[in-house]
Amino acid sequence: TRPAIQNVVGNEYELPFFLSLGSKQLKQRVDCVSPMTDAQREWCRWNDDIVGLIVDGATKGLDECEYRFQKRRWNCTSSERDHFRAALSRGTRESAFTYAVTSAAIAWSVSRQCALREDLTQCGCGREDDEAGDDWDWGGCGDNLDQGRESSARFLRDDVKSPSPERRLMDDHNIKAGIEIAVRETKRNCRCHGLCGACAIKSCWKELPRNFHQIGAVVENKFDGSVKMKLNSGGGELEVAERNHVPPSNFDLVYLESTDYSRFCVKDSSVGSHGTHGRLCDPESSGTEGCAHLCCGRGYDTFEETDIEKCNCKFVWCCRIECEKCYRKVKRSYCKE
């Protein structure tokens, strides 16, 4: 049974449906029931195949968020819903990244799977609207970018419920940015046709990266260069908060308030912080994963640990791979309490 989600009360911020569940709950079954909006439930009933792809994408997005932030003070852990909701209730760069990477992952998942899976009856290969070249033509089964765009927008953009206009505009911009970042990573792949291996003509199709980490890396770069915004005097649009700053493009992330990273040093549910006690750190690094930064000045302990790895693998006829176990001693450092 899916947990209930509170509605917006006063100035309380409500996460979109798929973000509100967190990655752990998303991996369970999702039915076309409340707390979806009426429009989402109706669309869900007629597109139940695609909803499964959306769930896969949302899960992939939250997993990517944890992967990208595993070496930062806020590590995007979504397993504790109250902490996750508190972290995303503020219009920070972290919220911007989470919305963008999730929308990108949904668009990626739906686009890819619609083209790859023959068992789906409600979507298929993508349409190729661009003109072909002189020595190649559209062919094969390209990723369904139109369906990916629509599905991501349907379940994220249509579900933005912030009580403040500036936060609604921020979320909407970052959701669209995530979708466009994913689509921009599309490449044209081709197959040659001709006698004796000649490439007299090529059949080509559009394809997104097979590994979502490639898209996640682009979104992370956009996080590092995100643009601070504010509501304009008319109240209907966002404008850059800092004078002379270049306005963001459709592929840039935007945020409203700066993050006080010192509040992520200790566990604090009000800001969605799990603290950094016990986190793995690198004593040699001066970056975000360095013990000096990640441990917030509390110091760290270093232990010698034993890793078990597969080694000396060989092929045994027929048909399996057999490996030995090798033991490797490594030193690891962890933040003190």
PyMOL commands that set and color helices and strands:
alter all, ss='L'
color gray80, all
select helices_A, chain A and resi 17-26+38-46+48-69+81-88+93-116+145-155+157-159+165-184+195-197+213-224+261-264+291-294
alter helices_A, ss='H'
color red, helices_A
select strands_A, chain A and resi 136-138+187-193+201-207+227-231+238-240+254-255+267-268+273-274+280-281+300-316+320-335
alter strands_A, ss='S'
color yellow, strands_A
deselect
rebuild
show_as cartoon
